[in-house]
Amino acid sequence: MVNRKLVLNIGNRLCLLREERNFSQADLEKRTGLLRFHISRIENGHTVPKLETLEKLAAALEVPLYRLFYDAEGALGPSPRFPEALAADKTPYERRLHRLVHKMDDSGRQVLLDLARKLASK
C-alpha cells in the first residue's frame, strides 16, 4: 500500500526545490526528459514516482536524492516555510496561492492585505 502522505511530501519537496532554483516545470521537462504533465502529477501527489524518476529529478535539480525526502536540516517532509499550505485538504490552487504569497516581499503582502480588507468591507 502506498503512503499517500509520503507521496504528497515528495511532490511538495519537488515543487519547493524547483521553485527555489527558479525552474519551471518546462525546465525540468527539458533537463529530465520527463513530460511536463508527469512532473505536475508528481508535484500534486497524483502519481507515485519510480526511483529512476526521482534520480532524474534530483540530478536535474542538482541536489542529492535524499533532498526529495528531507529538507536541508534533516527533517522529514515539507519545508517549514509554509507547512500549513501543504495540507492534503487544500486544493492545488490554494497550495499554489500560498506558495506565491510566501514569495512576495513584505510590501507586496501589505498591498494584498489592504486589497483583501477593502474587498471584505464592501
N, C-alpha and C positions, 0 to 999 in steps of 0.2 A: 504494500500500500504506500502511496506517495504522501509525504508530509507536505500538505498544502502551505503551511506557514513557512517552511524552508524554501519552497518554490517561490513564494512571494518575496522572501528576503533576498534570494539570488537575483530576481528580477529587479527589485528595488536597488540593490547594491550595484547592479549593472548600469541602471539608469543614472545613479549618482556618480559613478566613476566616469561614465560617458560625458555627463554634463560638466563635471569638474575639469575635463580636458577640452571642453567646448567642441565636442564631436556631435554631429547629428547622427541619426540612425543611418542615413545615406553614407556618411563617412565610414561607419562600422561595416556597412554592406560592402564597400569598396575594399576595406582592409582585411575582411574575413572571407569574402565570397559567399556569405550567408545572405539570403534575401531579406530585405527590409521588413517585410511583414512577419517573418520568423523572429527577427530581433524584437519587434514590437510585442509579439505574443509572449516572448520570454520575459520582457520587462513588465508586462501586465499580469504575469503569473498564470497565463493560459496554457503554457507549454512547458514540459519538463525537458530541459536541455540535456543532451548526452555529454559525457565527459569530454569527448572530442570537440564538441561545440564550445564548451566552457574554456577549453585550452585555446581555441582560436580567438575567442573574445578577449581573454586575458592577454594574449600576445598582441592583439590589435590595440588594446588599451595600455600596453606596456607596463603591466602590473603582474606580480606573481599570482598564480591561480588562487591561492588562499584568500586574496583580497575580494574575490567574489562572494566569499562566505563571511569574512571577518573584516571589521573596519581597521584603521591604522593602529588603534590602541589594543586590538586583540579581542574586542567584544564581538560576540556572535550576533549577526542580524544587521538591521539597517543602522546607518549612521545616526548619532543623536541629534543631528542638525534639525530634523523635523520628523521624529518618530510617530507623532500623532497623525500625520498626513498619510502614513503608510498602512493604516489600519485596514483590515480586509473589508470592512463595511463601507469604505469610501469608494466612490466611483473613480474611474481613471481620470475623468475631468477634474474632480475635486483634488486628487493627488497632484495632478499637473499644475493646477492653480496654486496649490500650497507651495510647490517647489518654486514656481515663478515668483511668488511673493517673497520667499526667502532669499531669492537672488537680488531683490531690489535693495537699494540703499535706503537709509532712514528717511531721506526727503521724499523719495518715491512712495514709501509706505505711508508717510504722513498725507500725501496728496490722495492716495487711495482711501485712507481712513476718512479724510474730510469729505470726499465724494460719497462714501457709504453713509456718513452721517446726514448729509444733505438729502440723499435719496430716502433714507429712513424717516426723516422728519416731514416728508410730504404726504 
